[in-house]
Amino acid sequence: MTPTDHTAPAPWWKFGHVWLVIAGPALVVVAGFVTLYLALRYPDPVITEDYYRKGLEINQTLANPAASLAPAVQGRNHAQTGVPVAPAVDAAKP
């Protein structure tokens, strides 16, 4: 029989890889609190008070794709043919 050395193991906090495992979640928690602080300190303001009405107007404009894509189609045709595009005449104007 050989004598064995019975030394007490080191405490858990003396191992570096334990701190590496603890550091990941701890960093996420700290980042969450920093994000919460920034969100509460600098809130995003509402750009306009009548955003809903303007959104409805945009949706009505997008509902008519021929009117909204007309300048793009004219530009594409001009690029392909080289024929200048006549300015659009608005029938609603007197």
Contacts in CASP RR format, 6 or more apart in sequence:
PFRMAT RR
TARGET T0000
AUTHOR 0000-0000-0000
METHOD contacts of the structure
MODEL  1
MTPTDHTAPAPWWKFGHVWLVIAGPALVVVAGFVTLYLALRYPDPVITED
YYRKGLEINQTLANPAASLAPAVQGRNHAQTGVPVAPAVDAAKP
12 18 0 8 1.000
13 19 0 8 1.000
48 54 0 8 1.000
61 67 0 8 1.000
61 68 0 8 1.000
62 68 0 8 1.000
70 88 0 8 1.000
74 85 0 8 1.000
75 85 0 8 1.000
77 83 0 8 1.000
77 85 0 8 1.000
78 84 0 8 1.000
78 85 0 8 1.000
END
